[in-house]
C-alpha cells in the first residue's frame, strides 16, 4: 500500500503509519484493524483477562484444597504443602497455558486490578469481585512426584476462585471499559444475591470441554446449597453486562456457563 508501519516499543501501544497520502494511510489503518479483529476471534490468541469470584479468602477452604492436592500427590508434610502453594499454577480456561499468579502475596489474598503497565496497580476491596490479568509464565522443567503426577497441574491454593467469564482485552481502552462495567454492575450483583451470603458445595471433577482422553482443564463443579439459584443469577448479571458493553466475543457469549 506504499506505507511505512512503525511497530511500538514494549511500553507503548500505538502503531504509527506513515504514507505519502491520506488515502494510503487510511487503507493501511483499515487493513490493520481487519487483521486485529480476525486475530481476536482466532482460538490461537489466548484470553488476557477473566472475571472471578474469589474463594481463597476462606482459609478453611484453602486448607481443604491443599489436603486434596496432597492426597492426589501422596504428600503429607508441611513442607510439601508449602511447595504446593509456591509451585502450582492457576489455569482458568481450556484455552489458557500456565500463568504466573499476581495474587501470591499472602493467605488473605490482596486483590489487585492489574493494567498493562506493570508499574500501575489499582487496589480493590475483597468484598468486590476481582479483575485480574495474568502475565505469561516462563516454562520450567516438569517435576513428577512418586505417583507420576506433575504437581504443576494444580492451581495455586492462594488463587482459588470460581471463574465467571473469560475476556480478550487487547488494549488499555478495553481494560478501562471492562473495569467500569464491573464497578457499575456491582449493585445489581448484590441485588441478585439478595444482599445475603451464599453457600456452595464443590464436588467431583469435570472436564472443561471435549472428551476425557483429550481434556486439558479439569474443574470442580459448583452446586449451590438451597433452591434459590442466586449464584447463577448473579453470574448471569455479570455476563449480560459485559456482553451488552461489547466486551465478550460472540462465540463466548453463546457458551453455557460453567462455574
C-alpha positions in Angstrom: 0.0 0.0 0.0 3.0 2.3 -0.1 3.2 3.0 3.6 5.7 2.6 6.4 4.5 0.9 9.6 6.4 1.5 12.8 5.7 -1.0 15.5 5.6 0.2 19.1 8.2 -0.4 21.7 7.4 -2.5 24.8 6.0 0.4 26.8 3.8 1.9 24.0 0.7 0.5 22.4 0.3 2.7 19.3 1.3 1.7 15.7 2.5 4.5 13.6 1.6 4.5 9.9 3.4 6.9 7.5 2.5 7.4 3.9 2.5 9.8 1.0 -1.3 10.3 1.0 -4.2 10.3 3.4 -5.8 7.6 1.3 -2.9 5.2 1.6 -2.7 5.7 5.4 -6.4 5.2 5.8 -6.4 2.0 3.8 -3.5 0.6 5.8 -5.2 1.5 9.0 -8.4 -0.3 7.9 -6.4 -3.3 6.9 -4.6 -3.5 10.3 -7.9 -3.2 12.1 -9.3 -6.1 10.0 -6.2 -8.2 10.9 -6.7 -7.4 14.6 -10.4 -8.4 14.5 -9.6 -11.7 12.9 -6.8 -12.4 15.4 -9.1 -11.6 18.3 -11.7 -14.2 17.1 -9.0 -16.8 16.5 -8.6 -19.5 19.1 -4.8 -19.2 18.7 -5.0 -15.8 20.6 -5.2 -16.6 24.3 -7.6 -14.9 26.8 -6.0 -12.0 28.6 -8.4 -11.4 31.5 -11.1 -13.2 33.4 -13.8 -12.3 35.9 -13.9 -14.5 39.0 -15.4 -14.9 42.5 -12.5 -15.4 45.0 -12.6 -18.4 47.3 -9.1 -18.1 48.7 -10.4 -15.5 51.2 -11.7 -18.5 53.2 -8.7 -20.2 54.9 -10.6 -23.3 55.8 -11.5 -23.9 52.1 -7.9 -23.3 51.1 -6.8 -25.9 53.6 -9.2 -28.4 52.1 -7.8 -27.7 48.7 -4.3 -28.3 49.9 -5.3 -31.5 51.6 -7.0 -32.7 48.3 -3.9 -31.9 46.3 -1.6 -33.7 48.8 -3.9 -36.7 48.8 -3.5 -37.0 45.0 0.2 -36.4 45.0 0.8 -38.6 48.0 2.3 -35.8 50.1 1.8 -35.4 53.8 4.3 -33.0 55.2 4.0 -29.3 55.9 7.0 -28.6 53.6 5.2 -30.3 50.8 2.2 -28.2 51.5 4.3 -25.1 51.1 5.8 -26.4 47.8 2.3 -26.8 46.5 1.5 -23.2 47.3 4.7 -21.9 45.7 4.9 -24.1 42.6 1.4 -24.9 41.5 -0.3 -22.8 38.8 -3.7 -21.4 38.2 -5.3 -22.5 34.9 -8.6 -20.7 34.2 -9.7 -21.7 30.8 -9.4 -24.6 28.4 -7.6 -22.2 26.0 -5.0 -20.9 28.6 -1.5 -22.1 29.1 0.1 -22.0 32.5 0.2 -18.5 34.0 2.1 -16.8 36.9 0.0 -15.6 39.8 -0.1 -11.9 40.7 -2.1 -12.6 43.9 0.7 -14.6 45.6 1.1 -12.1 48.5 -0.4 -14.0 51.5 -3.3 -16.1 52.5 -5.6 -13.1 52.9 -5.4 -12.6 49.1 -4.7 -8.9 48.4 -6.7 -8.4 45.2 -5.1 -6.2 42.6 -6.5 -4.8 39.4 -3.6 -5.2 37.0 -3.3 -2.9 34.0 -1.0 -3.3 31.0 1.7 -1.1 32.6 3.3 -3.3 35.2 4.1 -0.3 37.4 0.4 0.5 37.9 -1.9 -1.3 40.2 -5.3 -0.3 41.4 -6.3 -1.7 44.8 -9.7 -3.3 45.0 -11.5 -4.3 48.3 -12.0 -8.0 48.6 -15.8 -7.6 49.0 -15.8 -6.7 45.3 -15.3 -9.1 42.5 -11.6 -9.0 41.5 -10.5 -8.2 37.9 -7.2 -9.9 37.3 -4.7 -10.2 34.4 -2.1 -13.0 34.4 1.3 -12.3 32.7 2.8 -15.1 30.6 4.9 -17.6 32.5 8.3 -18.9 31.5 8.3 -22.7 31.0 10.2 -24.8 33.5 11.1 -28.5 33.7 8.5 -31.0 34.9 8.8 -32.3 38.4 6.9 -35.6 38.8 6.0 -37.0 42.2 6.2 -40.7 43.1 2.7 -41.1 41.9 3.8 -39.9 38.4 1.7 -36.8 38.5 3.2 -33.3 37.9 2.2 -31.1 40.8 2.0 -28.1 38.4 -1.3 -29.4 37.1 -2.9 -27.9 40.2 -3.9 -24.3 40.7 -2.2 -22.4 43.5 -4.4 -22.6 46.6 -4.0 -18.9 47.1 -5.7 -18.2 43.7 -8.7 -20.5 44.4 -11.7 -19.0 42.6 -14.8 -19.5 40.6 -14.4 -18.4 37.0 -17.4 -16.5 35.7 -16.3 -15.1 32.3 -13.2 -15.2 30.0 -12.2 -12.0 28.2 -9.9 -10.8 25.5 -8.9 -7.2 26.2 -6.2 -6.2 23.8 -5.7 -2.5 24.7 -6.0 -0.1 27.6 -9.3 1.3 26.5 -11.0 -2.1 26.6 -9.4 -2.8 30.0 -10.7 0.5 31.3 -14.2 -0.2 29.8 -14.3 -3.6 31.5 -13.3 -2.1 34.8 -16.1 0.4 34.5 -18.6 -2.3 33.7 -17.6 -4.4 36.7 -17.9 -1.4 39.1 -21.2 -0.2 37.6 -22.9 -3.7 37.8 -21.8 -4.3 41.4 -25.1 -3.1 43.0 -27.0 -5.4 40.6 -24.9 -8.3 41.6 -25.8 -7.7 45.3 -29.4 -7.5 44.3 -29.2 -10.8 42.5 -27.7 -12.3 45.7 -30.5 -10.7 47.7 -27.8 -9.0 49.8 -27.2 -12.2 51.7 -24.3 -14.7 51.9 -24.5 -17.7 49.7 -23.2 -21.2 50.4 -21.9 -23.6 47.7 -20.6 -27.1 47.5 -17.6 -28.1 45.3 -17.9 -31.7 44.5 -16.3 -34.0 41.9 -14.3 -33.2 38.8 -15.4 -32.5 35.2 -13.5 -31.6 32.1 -14.0 -28.1 30.6 -14.7 -29.4 27.1 -14.3 -32.4 24.8 -13.5 -36.0 25.8 -11.8 -37.1 29.0 -9.0 -38.6 26.9 -8.1 -35.1 25.4 -9.0 -33.0 28.4 -6.6 -30.1 29.2 -8.5 -28.5 32.0 -10.5 -30.1 34.9 -12.6 -28.2 37.3 -14.7 -28.8 40.4 -18.5 -28.4 39.6 -20.3 -25.9 41.8 -23.6 -26.7 43.5 -25.5 -24.0 45.3 -26.9 -25.1 48.6 -30.6 -24.4 48.5 -33.0 -23.9 45.7 -32.9 -20.2 45.1 -30.3 -20.3 42.3 -28.9 -16.9 43.4 -25.3 -17.7 42.3 -26.3 -18.4 38.7 -28.5 -15.2 38.7 -25.6 -13.1 39.9 -23.2 -14.6 37.4 -25.7 -14.0 34.6 -25.9 -10.3 35.6 -22.1 -10.1 35.2 -22.1 -11.8 31.8 -25.0 -9.8 30.5 -23.3 -6.5 31.4 -20.1 -7.4 29.6 -22.0 -8.7 26.6 -24.0 -5.5 26.4 -20.8 -3.5 26.6 -19.4 -5.4 23.6 -16.5 -6.9 25.5 -17.4 -10.5 25.0 -16.7 -12.4 21.8 -19.8 -13.8 20.1 -18.8 -17.4 20.5 -18.1 -16.9 24.2 -21.5 -15.1 24.7 -23.2 -18.2 23.3 -21.4 -20.7 25.6 -23.3 -22.2 28.5 -22.0 -21.0 31.9 -19.7 -23.5 33.7 -18.9 -22.0 37.1 
